[in-house]
Amino acid sequence: MKREKSPVFDSQSAKTENLLFENSIWMTVKNAARYLSRSENAIRILICRKVLRAYRMGRTVYLKRSEIDALLESSVMNGGF
């Protein structure tokens, strides 16, 4: 016999997902890779080296957009290339 999901749980998880993506505070590894024009593996390396802080919800890893922006701002080059 198949067990049906509780409608309360489904609506709560849907609300959580909507909050994560509507306010643009959180990014997945894939979104962060696109945002920084890097590979997903490069983002994971930054997480392993503790350059970026990661947060896990279930099986998905999230990063704060503000922390990614702070990393970019701290990497300002003085002078030319």
CYANA upper distance limits for C-alpha pairs under 8 A (distance plus 0.5 A):
  5 LYS  CA      9 PHE  CA      7.82
  5 LYS  CA     10 ASP  CA      7.77
  6 SER  CA     10 ASP  CA      7.02
  7 PRO  CA     11 SER  CA      6.66
  8 VAL  CA     12 GLN  CA      6.67
  9 PHE  CA     13 SER  CA      6.68
 10 ASP  CA     14 ALA  CA      6.63
 11 SER  CA     15 LYS  CA      6.63
 12 GLN  CA     16 THR  CA      6.71
 13 SER  CA     17 GLU  CA      6.68
 14 ALA  CA     18 ASN  CA      6.65
 15 LYS  CA     19 LEU  CA      6.69
 16 THR  CA     20 LEU  CA      6.76
 17 GLU  CA     21 PHE  CA      6.92
 18 ASN  CA     22 GLU  CA      6.22
 19 LEU  CA     23 ASN  CA      6.78
 20 LEU  CA     24 SER  CA      7.31
 20 LEU  CA     25 ILE  CA      7.36
 20 LEU  CA     26 TRP  CA      6.33
 21 PHE  CA     25 ILE  CA      7.95
 21 PHE  CA     26 TRP  CA      7.30
 21 PHE  CA     27 MET  CA      8.33
 24 SER  CA     65 ARG  CA      7.83
 25 ILE  CA     64 LYS  CA      6.25
 25 ILE  CA     65 ARG  CA      5.96
 25 ILE  CA     66 SER  CA      7.67
 26 TRP  CA     62 TYR  CA      6.56
 26 TRP  CA     63 LEU  CA      6.12
 26 TRP  CA     64 LYS  CA      5.24
 26 TRP  CA     65 ARG  CA      6.28
 27 MET  CA     31 ASN  CA      6.11
 27 MET  CA     32 ALA  CA      6.38
 27 MET  CA     62 TYR  CA      5.86
 27 MET  CA     63 LEU  CA      5.69
 27 MET  CA     64 LYS  CA      6.73
 27 MET  CA     65 ARG  CA      6.84
 28 THR  CA     32 ALA  CA      6.60
 28 THR  CA     60 THR  CA      7.80
 28 THR  CA     61 VAL  CA      6.48
 28 THR  CA     62 TYR  CA      5.09
 28 THR  CA     63 LEU  CA      6.73
 29 VAL  CA     33 ALA  CA      6.57
 29 VAL  CA     40 GLU  CA      6.58
 29 VAL  CA     43 ILE  CA      7.10
 29 VAL  CA     44 ARG  CA      7.94
 29 VAL  CA     61 VAL  CA      7.01
 29 VAL  CA     62 TYR  CA      6.89
 29 VAL  CA     63 LEU  CA      7.57
 30 LYS  CA     34 ARG  CA      6.91
 30 LYS  CA     40 GLU  CA      6.27
 31 ASN  CA     35 TYR  CA      6.56
 32 ALA  CA     36 LEU  CA      6.59
 32 ALA  CA     40 GLU  CA      8.36
 32 ALA  CA     43 ILE  CA      7.81
 32 ALA  CA     63 LEU  CA      8.03
 32 ALA  CA     68 ILE  CA      8.46
 33 ALA  CA     37 SER  CA      6.21
 33 ALA  CA     38 ARG  CA      5.33
 33 ALA  CA     39 SER  CA      5.89
 33 ALA  CA     40 GLU  CA      5.75
 33 ALA  CA     42 ALA  CA      8.23
 33 ALA  CA     43 ILE  CA      6.75
 34 ARG  CA     38 ARG  CA      6.92
 34 ARG  CA     39 SER  CA      8.13
 38 ARG  CA     42 ALA  CA      6.76
 38 ARG  CA     43 ILE  CA      7.68
 39 SER  CA     43 ILE  CA      7.13
 40 GLU  CA     44 ARG  CA      6.84
 41 ASN  CA     45 ILE  CA      6.68
 42 ALA  CA     46 LEU  CA      6.89
 43 ILE  CA     47 ILE  CA      6.85
 44 ARG  CA     48 CYS  CA      6.68
 45 ILE  CA     49 ARG  CA      6.60
 46 LEU  CA     50 LYS  CA      6.63
 46 LEU  CA     51 VAL  CA      5.59
 46 LEU  CA     52 LEU  CA      6.16
 47 ILE  CA     51 VAL  CA      6.38
 47 ILE  CA     52 LEU  CA      5.35
 47 ILE  CA     53 ARG  CA      6.49
 47 ILE  CA     54 ALA  CA      6.91
 52 LEU  CA     63 LEU  CA      8.13
 52 LEU  CA     67 GLU  CA      7.63
 52 LEU  CA     68 ILE  CA      7.69
 52 LEU  CA     71 LEU  CA      8.40
 53 ARG  CA     63 LEU  CA      7.10
 53 ARG  CA     64 LYS  CA      8.44
 53 ARG  CA     67 GLU  CA      8.24
 54 ALA  CA     61 VAL  CA      6.85
 54 ALA  CA     62 TYR  CA      6.22
 54 ALA  CA     63 LEU  CA      5.58
 54 ALA  CA     64 LYS  CA      8.30
 55 TYR  CA     61 VAL  CA      6.13
 55 TYR  CA     62 TYR  CA      5.58
 55 TYR  CA     63 LEU  CA      6.72
 56 ARG  CA     60 THR  CA      6.21
 56 ARG  CA     61 VAL  CA      5.00
 56 ARG  CA     62 TYR  CA      6.54
 57 MET  CA     61 VAL  CA      7.02
 57 MET  CA     62 TYR  CA      8.06
 63 LEU  CA     67 GLU  CA      8.01
 63 LEU  CA     68 ILE  CA      8.09
 64 LYS  CA     68 ILE  CA      7.05
 65 ARG  CA     69 ASP  CA      6.65
 66 SER  CA     70 ALA  CA      6.56
 67 GLU  CA     71 LEU  CA      6.70
 68 ILE  CA     72 LEU  CA      6.91
 69 ASP  CA     73 GLU  CA      6.66
 70 ALA  CA     74 SER  CA      6.57
 71 LEU  CA     75 SER  CA      6.89
 72 LEU  CA     76 VAL  CA      7.65
 77 MET  CA     81 PHE  CA      8.43
